[in-house]
Amino acid sequence: MNDNEADERVAFALGITVEELAELDWDITDNSSDDGLLYSYIVTVQPDGPPHIVDKIDGLDPATLSVHIDANVFDEPDGPEEE
């Protein structure tokens, strides 16, 4: 998966466009157990982001400017099912 595909998936998970994501200063970290089991990813945006974009992010915690997204967001889809 290249960076463009990863950004598309993050943007989709956040409920914004890739262009809107590009206007934000953001980072992503994993939320995992001590044993390495991945629970989710945490996307955090910087407070200087355009408010009209930040306000559109699904599930964003206004106190931390972060949101959890699905651990499978970067998984490749399964190939076509064989009949």
All heavy atoms as an XYZ file, in Angstrom:
639
protein
N       0.854     -1.169      0.000
C       0.000      0.000      0.000
C       0.900      1.231      0.000
O       1.812      1.351      0.803
C      -0.892     -0.014      1.237
C      -1.690      1.227      1.407
S      -2.795      1.222      2.832
C      -3.667     -0.294      2.581
N       0.600      2.165     -0.895
C       1.400      3.381     -0.937
C       0.778      4.451     -0.028
O      -0.305      4.268      0.523
C       1.564      3.884     -2.379
C       0.267      4.256     -3.037
O      -0.601      4.884     -2.417
N       0.108      3.906     -4.302
N       1.481      5.563      0.105
C       1.025      6.635      1.004
C      -0.333      7.195      0.592
O      -1.150      7.544      1.443
C       2.050      7.762      1.060
C       3.298      7.377      1.839
O       3.247      6.389      2.600
O       4.321      8.068      1.690
N      -0.579      7.320     -0.717
C      -1.859      7.853     -1.183
C      -3.011      6.954     -0.768
O      -4.060      7.444     -0.340
C      -1.865      8.039     -2.702
C      -0.944      9.163     -3.143
O      -0.620     10.060     -2.374
N      -0.519      9.090     -4.386
N      -2.827      5.646     -0.906
C      -3.877      4.705     -0.500
C      -4.110      4.763      0.996
O      -5.251      4.719      1.455
C      -3.507      3.281     -0.921
C      -3.542      3.048     -2.412
C      -2.994      1.684     -2.794
O      -2.063      1.186     -2.125
O      -3.497      1.115     -3.777
N      -3.036      4.864      1.761
C      -3.165      4.950      3.216
C      -3.916      6.221      3.606
O      -4.808      6.183      4.461
C      -1.784      4.916      3.875
N      -3.578      7.342      2.969
C      -4.270      8.599      3.267
C      -5.751      8.501      2.899
O      -6.603      9.023      3.624
C      -3.625      9.761      2.523
C      -2.279     10.176      3.110
O      -1.894      9.645      4.177
O      -1.615     11.032      2.498
N      -6.063      7.847      1.784
C      -7.463      7.671      1.382
C      -8.232      6.898      2.446
O      -9.367      7.246      2.782
C      -7.550      6.929      0.054
C      -7.151      7.747     -1.144
C      -7.143      6.945     -2.430
O      -7.608      5.788     -2.446
O      -6.650      7.490     -3.439
N      -7.624      5.869      2.987
C      -8.297      5.049      3.993
C      -8.482      5.811      5.300
O      -9.518      5.696      5.951
C      -7.539      3.748      4.205
C      -7.631      2.855      2.982
C      -6.858      1.592      3.175
N      -6.874      0.812      1.950
C      -6.861     -0.502      1.920
N      -6.841     -1.195      3.049
N      -6.857     -1.145      0.780
N      -7.479      6.576      5.693
C      -7.594      7.385      6.916
C      -8.685      8.435      6.729
O      -9.546      8.605      7.602
C      -6.246      8.034      7.293
C      -6.427      9.060      8.408
C      -5.230      6.977      7.708
N      -8.665      9.114      5.599
C      -9.675     10.144      5.333
C     -11.074      9.537      5.365
O     -11.991     10.106      5.987
C      -9.410     10.812      3.980
N     -11.254      8.398      4.727
C     -12.556      7.743      4.718
C     -12.999      7.407      6.144
O     -14.142      7.634      6.521
C     -12.518      6.480      3.858
C     -13.825      5.769      3.784
C     -14.828      6.228      2.938
C     -14.066      4.648      4.559
C     -16.052      5.576      2.872
C     -15.288      3.986      4.508
C     -16.283      4.458      3.663
N     -12.078      6.877      6.947
C     -12.399      6.514      8.329
C     -12.785      7.745      9.156
O     -13.587      7.648     10.086
C     -11.218      5.790      8.979
N     -12.221      8.890      8.806
C     -12.511     10.123      9.539
C     -13.750     10.841      9.012
O     -14.231     11.783      9.636
C     -11.313     11.080      9.469
C     -10.021     10.596     10.110
C      -8.917     11.622      9.902
C     -10.205     10.291     11.585
N     -14.223     10.423      7.848
C     -15.398     11.059      7.271
C     -15.098     12.356      6.539
O     -15.970     13.220      6.421
N     -13.852     12.499      6.072
C     -13.458     13.688      5.317
C     -12.805     13.251      4.016
O     -12.526     12.068      3.809
C     -12.506     14.598      6.136
C     -11.219     13.859      6.523
C     -13.211     15.142      7.370
C     -10.183     14.719      7.228
N     -12.527     14.206      3.147
C     -11.884     13.893      1.876
C     -10.369     13.853      2.050
O      -9.819     14.378      3.037
C     -12.228     14.939      0.808
O     -11.636     16.197      1.182
C     -13.739     15.086      0.630
N      -9.697     13.279      1.067
C      -8.230     13.246      1.080
C      -7.683     14.671      1.017
O      -6.674     14.986      1.668
C      -7.694     12.397     -0.095
C      -6.184     12.448     -0.172
C      -8.165     10.959      0.028
N      -8.344     15.531      0.261
C      -7.905     16.923      0.160
C      -8.015     17.622      1.521
O      -7.134     18.406      1.895
C      -8.738     17.670     -0.894
C      -8.501     17.205     -2.313
C      -9.210     15.904     -2.681
O     -10.144     15.462     -1.950
O      -8.826     15.303     -3.700
N      -9.096     17.347      2.243
C      -9.246     17.936      3.578
C      -8.203     17.381      4.539
O      -7.624     18.128      5.334
C     -10.652     17.676      4.109
C     -11.718     18.452      3.366
C     -13.131     18.035      3.702
O     -13.368     16.836      4.004
O     -14.017     18.903      3.648
N      -7.931     16.092      4.435
C      -6.900     15.485      5.282
C      -5.549     16.151      5.036
O      -4.797     16.402      5.973
C      -6.818     13.978      5.024
C      -5.819     13.200      5.870
C      -6.242     13.199      7.338
C      -5.670     11.776      5.355
N      -5.254     16.461      3.777
C      -3.980     17.087      3.424
C      -3.835     18.486      4.030
O      -2.708     18.961      4.214
C      -3.840     17.152      1.907
N      -4.944     19.125      4.349
C      -4.887     20.460      4.957
C      -4.628     20.404      6.462
O      -4.390     21.441      7.087
C      -6.193     21.211      4.704
C      -6.395     21.601      3.255
C      -7.604     22.485      3.078
O      -7.754     23.447      3.861
O      -8.396     22.197      2.163
N      -4.681     19.226      7.034
C      -4.489     19.063      8.477
C      -3.069     18.628      8.789
O      -2.439     17.897      8.023
C      -5.452     18.012      9.027
C      -6.941     18.297      8.902
C      -7.735     17.080      9.355
C      -7.318     19.524      9.721
N      -2.589     19.045      9.943
C      -1.354     18.514     10.504
C      -1.806     17.426     11.474
O      -2.450     17.721     12.481
C      -0.588     19.622     11.220
C       0.769     19.171     11.732
O       1.218     18.068     11.354
O       1.362     19.916     12.516
N      -1.521     16.165     11.151
C      -2.049     15.052     11.928
C      -0.991     13.962     12.056
O      -0.006     13.931     11.317
C      -3.313     14.492     11.275
C      -3.097     13.964      9.877
C      -3.021     14.702      8.729
C      -2.890     12.612      9.499
N      -2.799     13.892      7.657
C      -2.713     12.602      8.096
C      -2.843     11.410     10.188
C      -2.486     11.423      7.381
C      -2.620     10.235      9.475
C      -2.452     10.249      8.089
N      -1.210     13.094     13.020
C      -0.363     11.914     13.135
C      -1.224     10.734     13.569
O      -2.349     10.899     14.030
C       0.826     12.140     14.067
C       0.420     12.416     15.492
O      -0.474     13.245     15.699
O       1.002     11.803     16.410
N      -0.659      9.563     13.382
C      -1.374      8.335     13.703
C      -0.459      7.441     14.521
O       0.732      7.320     14.217
C      -1.875      7.638     12.415
C      -2.796      6.472     12.737
C      -0.722      7.237     11.526
C      -3.564      5.935     11.530
N      -1.016      6.886     15.584
C      -0.274      5.950     16.433
C      -1.135      4.717     16.646
O      -2.362      4.771     16.484
C       0.075      6.574     17.802
O      -1.119      7.026     18.428
C       1.037      7.733     17.646
N      -0.489      3.642     17.006
C      -1.274      2.436     17.262
C      -1.656      2.355     18.732
O      -0.947      2.830     19.601
C      -0.541      1.171     16.804
C       0.765      0.935     17.534
O       1.399      1.905     17.958
O       1.145     -0.241     17.694
N      -2.814      1.794     18.965
C      -3.322      1.545     20.311
C      -3.277      0.036     20.474
O      -4.130     -0.681     19.947
C      -4.750      2.079     20.431
C      -5.386      1.752     21.751
O      -4.708      1.640     22.765
N      -6.695      1.590     21.750
N      -2.238     -0.439     21.141
C      -2.052     -1.883     21.239
C      -1.704     -2.302     22.663
O      -1.299     -1.489     23.490
C      -0.960     -2.344     20.272
O       0.243     -1.662     20.511
N      -1.879     -3.593     22.898
C      -1.573     -4.146     24.214
C      -0.066     -4.269     24.393
O       0.708     -4.114     23.440
C      -2.223     -5.525     24.361
O      -1.571     -6.464     23.519
N       0.350     -4.574     25.606
C       1.767     -4.792     25.879
C       2.315     -5.963     25.076
O       3.510     -6.033     24.804
C       1.997     -5.052     27.370
C       1.733     -3.813     28.212
O       1.792     -2.691     27.667
O       1.455     -3.973     29.416
N       1.436     -6.879     24.680
C       1.843     -8.044     23.888
C       1.839     -7.763     22.388
O       2.129     -8.653     21.597
C       0.917     -9.233     24.167
C       1.004     -9.714     25.604
O       2.093     -9.556     26.211
O       0.004    -10.227     26.119
N       1.473     -6.551     22.006
C       1.485     -6.183     20.601
C       0.182     -6.394     19.859
O       0.120     -6.204     18.648
N      -0.887     -6.757     20.575
C      -2.186     -6.933     19.934
C      -2.755     -5.556     19.613
O      -2.935     -4.730     20.494
C      -3.141     -7.696     20.856
C      -4.572     -7.874     20.348
C      -4.576     -8.731     19.088
C      -5.440     -8.506     21.412
N      -3.012     -5.329     18.332
C      -3.508     -4.031     17.882
C      -4.997     -3.928     18.129
O      -5.783     -4.721     17.645
C      -3.208     -3.849     16.388
C      -3.624     -2.540     15.761
C      -2.867     -1.365     16.391
C      -3.374     -2.581     14.262
N      -5.402     -2.905     18.896
C      -6.815     -2.658     19.181
C      -7.412     -1.674     18.181
O      -8.528     -1.838     17.711
C      -7.005     -2.082     20.582
C      -6.558     -2.980     21.707
C      -5.660     -2.518     22.657
C      -7.033     -4.279     21.830
C      -5.253     -3.324     23.709
C      -6.635     -5.082     22.877
C      -5.737     -4.608     23.815
O      -5.338     -5.407     24.850
N      -6.681     -0.608     17.893
C      -7.146      0.434     16.987
C      -5.953      1.339     16.672
O      -4.857      1.145     17.193
C      -8.262      1.260     17.631
O      -7.786      1.960     18.764
N      -6.209      2.318     15.821
C      -5.246      3.385     15.597
C      -5.841      4.656     16.183
O      -7.057      4.824     16.223
C      -4.992      3.602     14.104
C      -4.218      2.486     13.463
C      -4.863      1.515     12.708
C      -2.838      2.401     13.600
C      -4.159      0.486     12.113
C      -2.124      1.366     13.016
C      -2.786      0.419     12.272
O      -2.086     -0.601     11.694
N      -4.981      5.543     16.626
C      -5.418      6.832     17.152
C      -4.889      7.919     16.223
O      -3.676      8.031     16.021
C      -4.898      7.074     18.580
C      -5.332      5.937     19.506
C      -5.371      8.434     19.092
C      -4.649      5.961     20.858
N      -5.817      8.669     15.643
C      -5.454      9.796     14.799
C      -5.627     11.058     15.634
O      -6.678     11.275     16.237
C      -6.343      9.869     13.540
C      -5.984     11.097     12.705
C      -6.198      8.597     12.709
N      -4.581     11.877     15.673
C      -4.610     13.130     16.419
C      -4.329     14.277     15.457
O      -3.385     14.206     14.671
C      -3.554     13.124     17.534
O      -3.757     11.977     18.368
C      -3.629     14.385     18.378
N      -5.175     15.290     15.514
C      -4.963     16.477     14.675
C      -4.471     17.620     15.547
O      -4.778     17.687     16.741
C      -6.252     16.881     13.922
C      -6.674     15.790     12.973
C      -7.375     17.227     14.863
N      -3.713     18.509     14.947
C      -3.180     19.650     15.672
C      -4.259     20.725     15.803
O      -5.115     20.859     14.930
C      -1.949     20.205     14.962
C      -0.799     19.214     14.895
C      -0.407     18.701     16.268
O      -0.158     19.482     17.185
N      -0.350     17.396     16.423
N      -4.221     21.494     16.878
C      -5.281     22.480     17.143
C      -5.344     23.619     16.133
O      -6.342     24.326     16.077
C      -4.950     23.004     18.538
C      -3.548     22.641     18.791
C      -3.243     21.439     17.948
N      -4.323     23.787     15.314
C      -4.334     24.887     14.342
C      -4.974     24.499     13.012
O      -4.942     25.264     12.057
C      -2.917     25.413     14.115
C      -1.967     24.351     13.594
O      -2.330     23.158     13.583
O      -0.838     24.711     13.204
N      -5.596     23.308     12.959
C      -6.262     22.875     11.733
C      -7.484     23.720     11.426
O      -8.094     24.294     12.329
N      -7.838     23.812     10.142
C      -9.031     24.585      9.771
C     -10.271     24.062     10.498
O     -10.610     22.890     10.369
C      -9.145     24.364      8.261
C      -7.772     23.947      7.818
C      -7.184     23.218      8.970
N     -10.951     24.917     11.266
C     -12.100     24.462     12.059
C     -13.202     23.814     11.232
O     -13.839     22.872     11.688
C     -12.609     25.741     12.733
C     -11.466     26.680     12.715
C     -10.651     26.335     11.512
N     -13.405     24.291     10.000
C     -14.465     23.708      9.178
C     -14.156     22.267      8.782
O     -15.061     21.505      8.483
C     -14.735     24.577      7.933
C     -13.629     24.577      6.933
N     -12.491     25.341      7.065
C     -13.494     23.885      5.772
C     -11.699     25.127      6.031
N     -12.278     24.250      5.230
N     -12.883     21.890      8.813
C     -12.514     20.494      8.537
C     -12.515     19.694      9.835
O     -13.071     18.600      9.904
C     -11.139     20.408      7.846
C     -11.186     21.100      6.483
C     -10.709     18.940      7.703
C      -9.846     21.203      5.790
N     -11.900     20.244     10.867
C     -11.824     19.549     12.161
C     -13.227     19.200     12.655
O     -13.459     18.096     13.157
C     -11.055     20.404     13.193
C     -11.111     19.778     14.566
C      -9.601     20.598     12.746
N     -14.170     20.097     12.472
C     -15.547     19.865     12.932
C     -16.231     18.725     12.195
O     -17.201     18.160     12.695
C     -16.384     21.135     12.777
C     -15.976     22.227     13.751
O     -15.256     21.923     14.731
O     -16.373     23.386     13.523
N     -15.749     18.374     11.020
C     -16.363     17.309     10.229
C     -15.879     15.906     10.602
O     -16.464     14.921     10.188
C     -16.072     17.535      8.735
C     -16.763     18.745      8.153
C     -16.292     19.075      6.758
C     -16.605     17.990      5.753
N     -16.242     18.408      4.375
N     -14.811     15.808     11.377
C     -14.213     14.506     11.672
C     -15.129     13.705     12.587
O     -15.465     14.135     13.688
C     -12.810     14.670     12.291
C     -11.879     15.354     11.285
C     -12.250     13.323     12.717
C     -10.511     15.688     11.831
N     -15.519     12.524     12.098
C     -16.418     11.639     12.839
C     -15.781     11.168     14.144
O     -14.687     10.605     14.132
C     -16.763     10.395     11.996
C     -17.593     10.720     10.778
O     -18.290     11.756     10.786
O     -17.552      9.933      9.815
N     -16.453     11.409     15.263
C     -16.019     10.880     16.553
C     -14.849     11.581     17.202
O     -14.290     11.076     18.178
N     -14.457     12.726     16.693
C     -13.301     13.434     17.245
C     -13.588     13.897     18.671
O     -14.605     14.528     18.936
C     -12.948     14.635     16.372
C     -11.675     15.379     16.759
C     -10.437     14.536     16.441
C     -11.597     16.715     16.044
N     -12.687     13.577     19.585
C     -12.790     14.049     20.965
C     -12.282     15.487     21.002
O     -11.103     15.733     20.741
C     -11.948     13.158     21.875
C     -12.000     13.559     23.336
O     -12.299     14.731     23.649
O     -11.726     12.689     24.180
N     -13.146     16.444     21.317
C     -12.717     17.845     21.280
C     -11.658     18.193     22.326
O     -10.902     19.145     22.148
C     -14.004     18.628     21.524
C     -14.974     17.669     22.101
C     -14.552     16.296     21.681
N     -11.589     17.440     23.391
C     -10.601     17.716     24.440
C      -9.193     17.308     24.009
O      -8.220     17.997     24.320
C     -10.985     17.008     25.725
N      -9.092     16.189     23.298
C      -7.772     15.667     22.911
C      -7.486     15.822     21.426
O      -6.363     15.565     20.990
C      -7.648     14.179     23.274
O      -8.626     13.434     22.525
C      -7.835     13.955     24.761
N      -8.504     16.218     20.659
C      -8.407     16.298     19.201
C      -7.918     14.979     18.604
O      -7.107     14.942     17.692
C      -7.515     17.466     18.756
C      -8.049     18.854     19.067
C      -7.065     19.923     18.615
C      -9.413     19.083     18.403
N      -8.429     13.885     19.164
C      -8.048     12.566     18.667
C      -9.290     11.697     18.483
O     -10.347     11.967     19.063
C      -7.065     11.891     19.619
O      -7.666     11.658     20.867
N      -9.119     10.672     17.674
C     -10.199      9.734     17.402
C      -9.583      8.362     17.138
O      -8.503      8.256     16.560
C     -11.068     10.211     16.210
C     -10.267     10.290     14.928
C     -12.282      9.330     16.027
N     -10.256      7.326     17.601
C      -9.828      5.952     17.319
C     -10.444      5.516     15.998
O     -11.630      5.760     15.759
C     -10.306      5.007     18.430
C      -9.569      5.180     19.716
N      -8.615      4.301     20.152
C      -9.627      6.158     20.654
C      -8.134      4.709     21.309
N      -8.739      5.847     21.639
N      -9.635      4.875     15.165
C     -10.163      4.285     13.945
C      -9.856      2.792     13.957
O      -8.974      2.332     14.680
C      -9.641      4.979     12.668
C      -8.121      4.886     12.546
C     -10.101      6.422     12.615
C      -7.583      5.430     11.216
N     -10.585      2.060     13.161
C     -10.534      0.602     13.147
C      -9.121      0.075     12.899
O      -8.389      0.593     12.049
C     -11.484      0.081     12.068
C     -11.737     -1.401     12.207
O     -10.841     -2.187     11.834
O     -12.823     -1.764     12.681
N      -8.769     -0.966     13.615
C      -7.456     -1.598     13.459
C      -7.268     -2.191     12.073
O      -6.141     -2.384     11.625
C      -7.271     -2.680     14.519
N      -8.360     -2.461     11.376
C      -8.268     -3.081     10.054
C      -8.280     -2.069      8.916
O      -8.391     -2.461      7.758
C      -9.435     -4.054      9.866
C      -9.404     -5.149     10.905
O      -8.359     -5.689     11.212
N     -10.554     -5.461     11.462
N      -8.142     -0.798      9.217
C      -8.256      0.239      8.203
C      -7.251      0.057      7.066
O      -7.535      0.401      5.921
C      -8.151      1.652      8.830
C      -6.746      1.946      9.319
C      -8.632      2.720      7.876
N      -6.099     -0.512      7.338
C      -5.070     -0.666      6.309
C      -5.011     -2.071      5.710
O      -4.171     -2.336      4.864
C      -3.698     -0.289      6.866
C      -3.632      1.130      7.343
C      -3.430      1.418      8.681
C      -3.788      2.188      6.461
C      -3.370      2.727      9.120
C      -3.738      3.505      6.891
C      -3.521      3.776      8.226
N      -5.897     -2.952      6.151
C      -5.903     -4.320      5.611
C      -6.297     -4.303      4.146
O      -7.173     -3.550      3.728
C      -6.887     -5.210      6.375
C      -6.407     -5.524      7.779
O      -5.271     -5.140      8.130
O      -7.183     -6.141      8.528
N      -5.648     -5.147      3.385
C      -5.999     -5.311      1.981
C      -7.285     -6.126      1.895
O      -7.448     -7.103      2.630
C      -4.884     -6.028      1.229
C      -3.601     -5.228      1.137
C      -3.739     -3.962      0.305
O      -4.525     -3.961     -0.659
O      -3.078     -2.973      0.639
N      -8.184     -5.738      1.018
C      -9.412     -6.553      0.862
C      -9.071     -7.922      0.298
O      -8.079     -8.082     -0.415
C     -10.256     -5.737     -0.114
C      -9.314     -4.811     -0.795
C      -8.136     -4.608      0.125
N      -9.910     -8.873      0.644
C      -9.725    -10.214      0.096
C      -9.960    -10.169     -1.398
O     -10.725     -9.355     -1.899
C     -10.714    -11.195      0.747
C     -10.410    -11.403      2.227
O      -9.247    -11.220      2.617
O     -11.341    -11.729      2.967
N      -9.314    -11.078     -2.101
C      -9.494    -11.170     -3.542
C     -10.887    -11.673     -3.873
O     -11.687    -11.994     -2.977
N     -11.207    -11.738     -5.142
C     -12.546    -12.231     -5.523
C     -12.754    -13.665     -5.058
O     -11.826    -14.475     -5.082
C     -12.556    -12.138     -7.043
C     -11.141    -11.932     -7.449
C     -10.366    -11.454     -6.267
N     -13.950    -13.899     -4.594
C     -14.250    -15.241     -4.115
C     -14.394    -16.181     -5.296
O     -14.943    -15.833     -6.330
C     -15.555    -15.236     -3.298
C     -15.392    -14.487     -2.000
C     -16.638    -14.610     -1.145
O     -17.401    -15.574     -1.310
O     -16.831    -13.724     -0.303
N     -13.864    -17.370     -5.121
C     -13.994    -18.361     -6.175
C     -15.296    -19.102     -6.003
O     -15.736    -19.376     -4.906
C     -12.813    -19.333     -6.099
C     -11.489    -18.646     -6.407
C     -10.355    -19.646     -6.457
O     -10.609    -20.816     -6.781
O      -9.227    -19.251     -6.166
N     -15.923    -19.399     -7.127
C     -17.196    -20.100     -7.076
C     -16.995    -21.568     -7.226
O     -16.142    -22.078     -7.806
C     -18.112    -19.587     -8.189
C     -18.428    -18.128     -7.965
C     -19.323    -17.596     -9.072
O     -20.060    -18.368     -9.690
O     -19.246    -16.394     -9.315
